[in-house]
Amino acid sequence: MKGLSQHIVDFIATLEPSYTRQLADGHDCALSLADGTLLMPLDESHAPTEEGWVAVLWQGDGQRRSEVPGSLLASRAVLQHVALLGVGHAQPALAGQREELRIRFMRATGLDLRLEVAATSDEALHSVA
């Protein structure tokens, strides 16, 4: 399976050291190294158009499973990843990293990320300083 959902999961799996690749149930998945949450692609081949939904197995537990829009999940993953790697860096550098990852995601999936929360936080930080 190499549909939109798989492309989203593949992108998130590249966000090392926040995530890593994991093979589970015959699928290439992304594993959160922070809490063990497993992100698994969904087969949307039956749908008229793929929307990029991803299965989330909270802490890897199949009994605690959710299905969420992959672009929202990737947005959250990018924000957390940049925050982790950006400790001690200036806000403009972090904004540049977020934009770089947003462009990579768009190229890989054709979808956009929702990073406006970070932009609002950056503006608030600068207005206080």
DSSP file (Angstrom, degrees, kcal/mol; ACC not computed):
  #  RESIDUE AA STRUCTURE BP1 BP2  ACC     N-H-->O    O-->H-N    N-H-->O    O-->H-N    TCO  KAPPA ALPHA  PHI   PSI    X-CA   Y-CA   Z-CA
    1    1 A M              0   0    0      0, 0.0    42,-0.0     0, 0.0     0, 0.0   0.000 360.0 360.0 360.0 121.8    0.0    0.0    0.0
    2    2 A K        +     0   0    0      4,-0.1     2,-0.0     5,-0.0     0, 0.0  -0.265 360.0 134.4-130.9  46.4    1.5    3.3   -1.0
    3    3 A G  S  > S-     0   0    0     39,-0.1     4,-2.1     1,-0.0     5,-0.2  -0.094  75.1 -79.9 -84.0-172.1   -1.5    5.6   -0.8
    4    4 A L  H  > S+     0   0    0      1,-0.2     4,-2.2     2,-0.2     5,-0.2   0.888 128.8  55.1 -58.3 -43.4   -1.8    9.0    0.8
    5    5 A S  H  > S+     0   0    0     37,-0.3     4,-2.3     1,-0.2    -1,-0.2   0.904 108.4  49.0 -58.5 -42.6   -2.1    7.7    4.3
    6    6 A Q  H  > S+     0   0    0     36,-0.2     4,-2.8     1,-0.2    -1,-0.2   0.892 108.6  53.1 -65.6 -39.5    1.2    5.8    3.8
    7    7 A H  H  X S+     0   0    0     -4,-2.1     4,-2.1     2,-0.2    -1,-0.2   0.887 109.5  49.3 -63.2 -38.1    2.9    8.9    2.5
    8    8 A I  H  X S+     0   0    0     -4,-2.2     4,-2.3     2,-0.2    -2,-0.2   0.942 112.8  46.1 -65.3 -47.6    1.8   10.8    5.6
    9    9 A V  H  X S+     0   0    0     -4,-2.3     4,-2.3     1,-0.2    -2,-0.2   0.902 111.2  53.0 -62.8 -41.3    3.1    8.1    7.9
   10   10 A D  H  X S+     0   0    0     -4,-2.8     4,-0.8     2,-0.2    -1,-0.2   0.908 108.8  50.2 -60.3 -42.0    6.4    7.9    6.0
   11   11 A F  H >< S+     0   0    0     -4,-2.1     3,-1.2     1,-0.2     4,-0.3   0.946 111.0  47.6 -61.1 -49.0    6.9   11.6    6.4
   12   12 A I  H >< S+     0   0    0     -4,-2.3     3,-1.9     1,-0.3    -1,-0.2   0.880 104.9  60.6 -61.2 -38.0    6.2   11.5   10.1
   13   13 A A  H 3< S+     0   0    0     -4,-2.3    -1,-0.3     1,-0.3    -2,-0.2   0.720  96.4  62.0 -63.5 -20.4    8.6    8.6   10.5
   14   14 A T  T << S+     0   0    0     -3,-1.2     2,-2.3    -4,-0.8    -1,-0.3   0.566  75.4  96.9 -80.8  -7.1   11.4   10.8    9.2
   15   15 A L  S X> S-     0   0    0     -3,-1.9     4,-1.8    -4,-0.3     3,-1.2  -0.350  75.1-156.8 -82.6  61.2   11.1   13.2   12.1
   16   16 A E  T 34  +     0   0    0     -2,-2.3     4,-0.1     1,-0.3    -2,-0.0  -0.610  66.0  23.2 -80.2 140.8   13.9   11.6   14.0
   17   17 A P  T 34 S+     0   0    0      0, 0.0    -1,-0.3     0, 0.0    16,-0.1  -0.943 125.3  53.9 -93.7  13.0   14.6   11.6   17.0
   18   18 A S  T <4 S+     0   0    0     -3,-1.2    15,-2.4     1,-0.1    16,-0.6   0.885 123.3  11.9 -71.3 -37.5   10.9   12.3   17.7
   19   19 A Y  E  <  -A   32   0A   0     -4,-1.8     2,-0.3    13,-0.2    13,-0.2  -0.856  63.9-168.3-133.0 165.7    9.8    9.3   15.6
   20   20 A T  E     -A   31   0A   0     11,-1.5    11,-3.0    -2,-0.3     2,-0.2  -0.946  34.6 -89.7-146.6 167.5   11.3    6.2   14.0
   21   21 A R  E     +A   30   0A   0     -2,-0.3     2,-0.3     9,-0.2     9,-0.2  -0.560  42.2 179.5 -80.1 145.6   10.1    3.6   11.5
   22   22 A Q  E     -A   29   0A   0      7,-1.9     7,-3.1    -2,-0.2     2,-0.6  -0.984  24.1-137.6-146.7 134.2    8.4    0.5   12.8
   23   23 A L  E     +A   28   0A   0     -2,-0.3     2,-0.4     5,-0.2     5,-0.2  -0.838  33.5 166.0 -92.0 125.5    7.0   -2.5   11.0
   24   24 A A  E >   -A   27   0A   0      3,-2.4     3,-2.1    -2,-0.6    -2,-0.1  -0.982  63.8 -11.8-144.9 129.4    3.7   -3.6   12.5
   25   25 A D  T 3  S-     0   0    0     -2,-0.4     3,-0.1     1,-0.3    -1,-0.1   0.828 128.0 -55.1  51.5  35.9    1.0   -6.0   11.0
   26   26 A G  T 3  S+     0   0    0      1,-0.3     2,-0.4     0, 0.0    -1,-0.3   0.587 115.6 114.0  77.7  10.2    2.8   -5.9    7.7
   27   27 A H  E <  S-A   24   0A   0     -3,-2.1    -3,-2.4    -5,-0.0     2,-0.6  -0.894  71.2-121.6-115.5 143.9    2.7   -2.0    7.5
   28   28 A D  E     +A   23   0A   0     -2,-0.4    -5,-0.2    -5,-0.2     2,-0.2  -0.757  48.7 175.2 -77.6 120.8    5.5    0.5    7.5
   29   29 A C  E     -A   22   0A   0     -7,-3.1    -7,-1.9    -2,-0.6     2,-0.4  -0.654  32.6-118.0-122.2 174.2    4.5    2.7   10.5
   30   30 A A  E     -AB  21  39A   0      9,-2.1     9,-3.3    -9,-0.2     2,-0.5  -0.972  24.4-157.9-116.0 134.8    5.8    5.6   12.6
   31   31 A L  E     -AB  20  38A   0    -11,-3.0   -11,-1.5    -2,-0.4     2,-0.5  -0.955  15.1-132.2-116.3 124.7    6.6    5.1   16.2
   32   32 A S  E  >  -A   19   0A   0      5,-2.9     4,-1.9    -2,-0.5   -13,-0.2  -0.622  10.1-159.4 -73.3 124.4    6.7    7.9   18.7
   33   33 A L  T  4 S+     0   0    0    -15,-2.4    -1,-0.2    -2,-0.5   -14,-0.1   0.601  87.2  62.5 -80.4 -10.5    9.9    7.6   20.7
   34   34 A A  T  4 S-     0   0    0    -16,-0.6    -1,-0.2     3,-0.1   -15,-0.1   0.887 129.4  -3.8 -78.9 -40.9    8.4    9.8   23.4
   35   35 A D  T  4 S-     0   0    0      2,-0.1    -2,-0.2    -3,-0.0    -1,-0.1   0.384  92.6-107.9-138.7   3.4    5.5    7.6   24.4
   36   36 A G     <  +     0   0    0     -4,-1.9     2,-0.2     1,-0.3    -3,-0.1   0.600  58.2 159.8  79.4  10.1    5.4    4.6   22.1
   37   37 A T        -     0   0    0     22,-0.3    -5,-2.9    23,-0.1     2,-0.5  -0.492  30.8-143.4 -67.9 134.1    2.3    5.7   20.1
   38   38 A L  E     -BC  31  57A   0     19,-2.2    19,-3.0    -7,-0.2     2,-0.6  -0.873   7.5-156.7-105.9 129.1    2.1    3.9   16.8
   39   39 A L  E     -BC  30  56A   0     -9,-3.3    -9,-2.1    -2,-0.5    17,-0.2  -0.926  16.5-174.5-106.5 120.3    0.9    5.6   13.6
   40   40 A M  E     - C   0  55A   0     15,-2.9    15,-2.9    -2,-0.6   -11,-0.1  -0.937  23.6-118.8-121.0 134.4   -0.4    3.2   11.1
   41   41 A P  E     - C   0  54A   0      0, 0.0     2,-0.4     0, 0.0    13,-0.2  -0.362  25.6-138.0 -68.1 150.2   -1.5    3.9    7.5
   42   42 A L        -     0   0    0     11,-0.9     2,-0.8    -2,-0.0   -37,-0.3  -0.846  16.4-117.6-107.0 146.6   -5.1    3.2    6.6
   43   43 A D        +     0   0    0     -2,-0.4     3,-0.2     1,-0.1     4,-0.0  -0.750  38.0 166.8 -83.7 110.4   -6.2    1.6    3.3
   44   44 A E    >   +     0   0    0     -2,-0.8     3,-1.5     1,-0.1    -1,-0.1   0.107  39.1 115.0-108.2  19.5   -8.4    4.2    1.6
   45   45 A S  T 3  S+     0   0    0      1,-0.3    -1,-0.1     5,-0.0     5,-0.1   0.741  73.0  58.4 -64.5 -21.8   -8.4    2.5   -1.8
   46   46 A H  T 3  S+     0   0    0     -3,-0.2    -1,-0.3     3,-0.0    -2,-0.1   0.681  89.8  90.7 -78.8 -18.8  -12.1    1.8   -1.5
   47   47 A A  S <  S-     0   0    0     -3,-1.5     3,-0.1     1,-0.1    -3,-0.0  -0.460  83.9-124.2 -80.1 149.6  -12.9    5.5   -1.2
   48   48 A P  S    S+     0   0    0      0, 0.0     2,-0.4     0, 0.0    -1,-0.1   0.883 100.0  12.0 -59.6 -37.9  -13.6    7.7   -4.2
   49   49 A T  S    S-     0   0    0     -5,-0.0     2,-0.2    -3,-0.0    -3,-0.0  -0.998  85.8-115.5-139.1 140.6  -10.8   10.0   -3.1
   50   50 A E        -     0   0    0     -2,-0.4    -5,-0.0     1,-0.1    -7,-0.0  -0.532  23.9-176.1 -73.7 137.9   -8.1    9.5   -0.5
   51   51 A E        -     0   0    0     -2,-0.2    19,-0.1     2,-0.0    -1,-0.1   0.531  42.7-115.6-110.2 -12.6   -8.3   11.8    2.4
   52   52 A G        +     0   0    0      1,-0.2    18,-2.4    17,-0.1     2,-0.2   0.881  45.6 175.2  82.3  39.4   -5.1   10.7    4.2
   53   53 A W  E     - D   0  69A   0     16,-0.2   -11,-0.9    17,-0.1     2,-0.4  -0.535  11.9-158.5 -77.6 146.9   -6.6    9.3    7.5
   54   54 A V  E     -CD  41  68A   0     14,-2.9    14,-2.5    -2,-0.2     2,-0.4  -0.975  14.6-127.3-129.2 139.0   -4.1    7.6    9.9
   55   55 A A  E     -CD  40  67A   0    -15,-2.9   -15,-2.9    -2,-0.4     2,-0.5  -0.714  21.6-157.8 -84.3 134.6   -4.8    5.0   12.6
   56   56 A V  E     -CD  39  66A   0     10,-3.5    10,-2.2    -2,-0.4     2,-0.9  -0.963   6.5-165.6-116.3 117.1   -3.3    6.0   16.0
   57   57 A L  E >   -CD  38  65A   0    -19,-3.0     3,-2.7    -2,-0.5   -19,-2.2  -0.871  27.2-132.0-102.0 101.5   -2.6    3.2   18.5
   58   58 A W  G >  S-     0   0    0      6,-2.4     3,-2.1    -2,-0.9     6,-0.2  -0.338  85.8 -10.6 -62.6 123.8   -2.1    5.1   21.7
   59   59 A Q  G 3  S-     0   0    0      1,-0.3    -1,-0.3    -2,-0.1   -22,-0.3   0.779 125.4 -68.4  52.3  30.8    1.0    3.8   23.4
   60   60 A G  G <  S+     0   0    0     -3,-2.7     2,-0.7     1,-0.2    -1,-0.3   0.552  97.1 142.7  73.4   8.7    0.9    1.0   20.8
   61   61 A D    X   -     0   0    0     -3,-2.1     3,-1.7     3,-0.2    -3,-0.3  -0.748  42.3-157.6 -89.7 113.0   -2.2   -0.5   22.3
   62   62 A G  T 3  S+     0   0    0     -2,-0.7     3,-0.3     1,-0.3    -1,-0.1   0.693  93.0  61.9 -60.8 -20.7   -4.6   -1.9   19.7
   63   63 A Q  T 3  S+     0   0    0      1,-0.2     2,-0.6    -5,-0.1    -1,-0.3   0.678 100.5  55.5 -78.3 -18.2   -7.5   -1.5   22.1
   64   64 A R  S <  S+     0   0    0     -3,-1.7    -6,-2.4    -6,-0.2     2,-0.4  -0.681  80.9 150.9-114.7  75.0   -6.9    2.2   22.3
   65   65 A R  E     +D   57   0A   0     -2,-0.6     2,-0.3    -3,-0.3    -8,-0.2  -0.874  19.7 176.8-115.6 138.3   -7.2    3.1   18.6
   66   66 A S  E     -D   56   0A   0    -10,-2.2   -10,-3.5    -2,-0.4     2,-0.5  -0.933  21.3-140.9-130.8 157.0   -8.3    6.3   16.9
   67   67 A E  E     +D   55   0A   0     -2,-0.3   -12,-0.2   -12,-0.2   -14,-0.1  -0.991  30.4 170.5-119.9 126.1   -8.5    7.3   13.3
   68   68 A V  E     -D   54   0A   0    -14,-2.5   -14,-2.9    -2,-0.5     2,-0.3  -0.907  44.0 -85.8-133.6 156.7   -7.5   10.9   12.6
   69   69 A P  E >>  -D   53   0A   0      0, 0.0     4,-1.8     0, 0.0     3,-0.6  -0.480  38.2-139.6 -62.5 126.6   -6.8   13.2    9.6
   70   70 A G  H 3> S+     0   0    0    -18,-2.4     4,-2.8    -2,-0.3     5,-0.2   0.805  97.4  59.7 -61.6 -32.4   -3.2   12.6    8.8
   71   71 A S  H 3> S+     0   0    0      2,-0.2     4,-1.9     1,-0.2    43,-0.5   0.870 106.8  47.4 -67.7 -34.2   -2.5   16.3    8.0
   72   72 A L  H <> S+     0   0    0     -3,-0.6     4,-2.1     2,-0.2    -1,-0.2   0.906 113.3  48.3 -69.7 -41.0   -3.6   17.3   11.5
   73   73 A L  H  X S+     0   0    0     -4,-1.8     4,-2.3     1,-0.2    -2,-0.2   0.912 112.4  48.5 -63.8 -42.9   -1.4   14.6   13.0
   74   74 A A  H  X S+     0   0    0     -4,-2.8     4,-2.6     2,-0.2    -1,-0.2   0.864 108.0  55.6 -66.5 -35.6    1.6   15.6   10.9
   75   75 A S  H  X S+     0   0    0     -4,-1.9     4,-2.3     2,-0.2    -2,-0.2   0.943 110.4  44.7 -60.5 -47.6    1.0   19.2   11.9
   76   76 A R  H  X S+     0   0    0     -4,-2.1     4,-2.5     1,-0.2     5,-0.2   0.910 112.6  51.9 -62.5 -43.1    1.3   18.3   15.6
   77   77 A A  H  X S+     0   0    0     -4,-2.3     4,-2.5     1,-0.2    -2,-0.2   0.903 110.4  48.2 -61.8 -42.0    4.3   16.1   14.9
   78   78 A V  H  X S+     0   0    0     -4,-2.6     4,-2.7     2,-0.2     5,-0.3   0.928 111.1  50.1 -65.5 -44.9    6.1   18.9   13.1
   79   79 A L  H  X S+     0   0    0     -4,-2.3     4,-2.0     1,-0.2    -2,-0.2   0.925 115.0  43.4 -60.0 -45.1    5.4   21.4   15.9
   80   80 A Q  H  X S+     0   0    0     -4,-2.5     4,-2.4     2,-0.2    -1,-0.2   0.905 113.8  51.4 -66.7 -41.3    6.6   19.1   18.6
   81   81 A H  H  X S+     0   0    0     -4,-2.5     4,-2.5    -5,-0.2     5,-0.2   0.929 111.5  45.8 -62.8 -47.0    9.7   18.0   16.6
   82   82 A V  H  X S+     0   0    0     -4,-2.7     4,-1.8     1,-0.2    -1,-0.2   0.887 111.9  52.5 -65.5 -38.4   10.8   21.6   15.9
   83   83 A A  H  < S+     0   0    0     -4,-2.0     4,-0.3    -5,-0.3    -1,-0.2   0.912 110.8  48.2 -62.7 -41.2   10.2   22.5   19.5
   84   84 A L  H >< S+     0   0    0     -4,-2.4     3,-0.8     1,-0.2    -2,-0.2   0.940 118.8  37.6 -64.1 -48.1   12.4   19.6   20.6
   85   85 A L  H 3< S+     0   0    0     -4,-2.5    -1,-0.2     1,-0.2    -2,-0.2   0.679 111.6  62.4 -78.0 -16.5   15.2   20.3   18.2
   86   86 A G  T ><  +     0   0    0     -4,-1.8     3,-2.8    -5,-0.2    -1,-0.2   0.350  64.1 136.7 -94.9   7.1   14.9   24.1   18.6
   87   87 A V  T <  S+     0   0    0     -3,-0.8     3,-0.1    -4,-0.3    -3,-0.0  -0.351  82.0  10.6 -57.0 124.2   15.7   24.4   22.3
   88   88 A G  T 3  S+     0   0    0      1,-0.3    -1,-0.3    -2,-0.1     2,-0.2   0.384 104.1 116.6  88.1  -3.8   18.0   27.4   22.7
   89   89 A H  S <  S-     0   0    0     -3,-2.8    -1,-0.3     1,-0.1     2,-0.1  -0.652  71.5 -98.9 -97.2 156.1   17.5   28.6   19.1
   90   90 A A    >>  -     0   0    0     -2,-0.2     4,-1.6     1,-0.1     3,-0.6  -0.352  31.4-114.3 -70.4 150.8   15.9   31.9   18.0
   91   91 A Q  H 3> S+     0   0    0      1,-0.2     4,-2.5     2,-0.2     5,-0.2   0.853 113.8  57.9 -56.9 -39.6   12.3   32.0   17.0
   92   92 A P  H 3> S+     0   0    0      0, 0.0     4,-2.0     0, 0.0    -1,-0.2   0.886 105.7  50.9 -60.7 -35.0   13.1   33.0   13.4
   93   93 A A  H <> S+     0   0    0     -3,-0.6     4,-2.0     2,-0.2    -2,-0.2   0.897 110.2  49.3 -66.7 -39.2   15.2   29.8   13.0
   94   94 A L  H  X S+     0   0    0     -4,-1.6     4,-2.5     2,-0.2    -1,-0.2   0.901 108.9  52.3 -66.9 -40.4   12.3   27.7   14.3
   95   95 A A  H  X S+     0   0    0     -4,-2.5     4,-2.3     1,-0.2    -1,-0.2   0.897 108.9  51.3 -61.6 -39.6    9.9   29.3   11.9
   96   96 A G  H  X S+     0   0    0     -4,-2.0     4,-2.3    -5,-0.2    -1,-0.2   0.888 109.5  49.4 -64.1 -40.0   12.3   28.5    9.1
   97   97 A Q  H  X S+     0   0    0     -4,-2.0     4,-2.3     2,-0.2    -2,-0.2   0.912 110.8  50.0 -65.8 -42.2   12.5   24.8   10.2
   98   98 A R  H  X S+     0   0    0     -4,-2.5     4,-2.3     1,-0.2    -2,-0.2   0.920 111.7  48.4 -61.6 -42.6    8.7   24.6   10.4
   99   99 A E  H  X S+     0   0    0     -4,-2.3     4,-2.3     2,-0.2    -2,-0.2   0.894 109.3  52.9 -66.0 -39.9    8.4   26.1    6.9
  100  100 A E  H  X S+     0   0    0     -4,-2.3     4,-2.1     1,-0.2    -1,-0.2   0.926 112.4  44.6 -59.1 -45.9   11.0   23.7    5.5
  101  101 A L  H  X S+     0   0    0     -4,-2.3     4,-2.5     2,-0.2    -2,-0.2   0.858 109.8  56.0 -68.8 -35.0    9.1   20.7    6.9
  102  102 A R  H  X S+     0   0    0     -4,-2.3     4,-2.4     2,-0.2    -2,-0.2   0.919 109.0  46.9 -61.9 -43.2    5.8   22.1    5.6
  103  103 A I  H  X S+     0   0    0     -4,-2.3     4,-2.3     2,-0.2    -2,-0.2   0.912 111.4  50.8 -65.6 -43.0    7.2   22.3    2.1
  104  104 A R  H  X S+     0   0    0     -4,-2.1     4,-2.0     1,-0.2    -2,-0.2   0.910 111.1  49.2 -59.5 -42.4    8.6   18.7    2.4
  105  105 A F  H  X S+     0   0    0     -4,-2.5     4,-2.3     1,-0.2     5,-0.5   0.921 109.8  50.8 -64.1 -44.4    5.2   17.5    3.6
  106  106 A M  H  X S+     0   0    0     -4,-2.4     4,-2.4     1,-0.2    -1,-0.2   0.903 111.1  48.7 -60.8 -41.4    3.4   19.3    0.7
  107  107 A R  H  < S+     0   0    0     -4,-2.3    -1,-0.2     1,-0.2    -2,-0.2   0.879 115.3  44.5 -65.2 -37.7    5.8   17.7   -1.8
  108  108 A A  H  < S+     0   0    0     -4,-2.0    -2,-0.2    -5,-0.2    -1,-0.2   0.805 133.8  12.6 -77.0 -29.8    5.3   14.2   -0.4
  109  109 A T  H  < S-     0   0    0     -4,-2.3    -3,-0.2     2,-0.3    -2,-0.2   0.645  85.7-123.6-124.7 -20.9    1.5   14.4    0.0
  110  110 A G  S  < S+     0   0    0     -4,-2.4     2,-0.2    -5,-0.5    -4,-0.2   0.454  79.6 109.4  81.4   0.2    0.0   17.3   -1.8
  111  111 A L        -     0   0    0     -6,-0.5    -1,-0.4    -5,-0.0     2,-0.3  -0.634  63.8-128.4-104.2 164.2   -1.5   18.4    1.5
  112  112 A D        -     0   0    0     -2,-0.2     2,-0.2    -3,-0.1   -37,-0.1  -0.794  16.6-125.0-110.6 156.9   -0.7   21.4    3.7
  113  113 A L        -     0   0    0     -2,-0.3     2,-0.8   -11,-0.1   -41,-0.1  -0.594  15.9-127.2 -92.9 159.6    0.1   21.5    7.4
  114  114 A R        +     0   0    0    -43,-0.5     3,-0.2    -2,-0.2    -2,-0.0  -0.851  47.4 147.6-108.9  94.5   -1.7   23.6    9.9
  115  115 A L    >>  +     0   0    0     -2,-0.8     4,-1.6     1,-0.1     3,-0.7   0.211  33.2 109.6-112.1  12.6    1.1   25.5   11.7
  116  116 A E  H 3> S+     0   0    0      1,-0.2     4,-2.5     2,-0.2     5,-0.2   0.770  71.0  64.7 -64.3 -25.1   -0.7   28.8   12.4
  117  117 A V  H 3> S+     0   0    0     -3,-0.2     4,-2.2     1,-0.2    -1,-0.2   0.918 104.3  46.3 -61.5 -42.5   -0.8   28.0   16.1
  118  118 A A  H <> S+     0   0    0     -3,-0.7     4,-2.6     2,-0.2    -2,-0.2   0.892 110.5  52.4 -67.5 -39.3    3.0   28.2   16.2
  119  119 A A  H  X S+     0   0    0     -4,-1.6     4,-2.2     2,-0.2    -2,-0.2   0.913 110.1  48.6 -64.0 -41.2    3.0   31.4   14.2
  120  120 A T  H  X S+     0   0    0     -4,-2.5     4,-2.2     2,-0.2    -1,-0.2   0.908 111.8  49.5 -63.7 -42.3    0.5   32.9   16.7
  121  121 A S  H  X S+     0   0    0     -4,-2.2     4,-2.2     2,-0.2    -2,-0.2   0.895 109.8  51.5 -63.5 -40.2    2.7   31.8   19.6
  122  122 A D  H  X S+     0   0    0     -4,-2.6     4,-2.1     2,-0.2    -2,-0.2   0.914 109.9  49.2 -62.3 -43.6    5.8   33.3   17.9
  123  123 A E  H  X S+     0   0    0     -4,-2.2     4,-2.0     1,-0.2    -1,-0.2   0.904 110.4  51.0 -63.1 -41.2    4.0   36.6   17.5
  124  124 A A  H  X S+     0   0    0     -4,-2.2     4,-1.3     1,-0.2    -1,-0.2   0.893 109.2  50.9 -64.1 -39.9    2.9   36.6   21.1
  125  125 A L  H  X S+     0   0    0     -4,-2.2     4,-1.6     1,-0.2    -1,-0.2   0.902 111.0  48.1 -63.2 -41.4    6.5   35.9   22.3
  126  126 A H  H  < S+     0   0    0     -4,-2.1    -1,-0.2     1,-0.2    -2,-0.2   0.844 108.6  53.4 -71.2 -32.7    7.9   38.8   20.2
  127  127 A S  H  < S+     0   0    0     -4,-2.0    -1,-0.2     1,-0.2    -2,-0.2   0.791 110.1  48.5 -72.9 -25.7    5.2   41.3   21.4
  128  128 A V  H  <        0   0    0     -4,-1.3    -2,-0.2     1,-0.2    -1,-0.2   0.836 360.0 360.0 -78.3 -34.9    6.1   40.4   25.1
  129  129 A A     <        0   0    0     -4,-1.6    -1,-0.2    -5,-0.1    -2,-0.2   0.465 360.0 360.0 -70.5 360.0    9.8   40.8   24.6
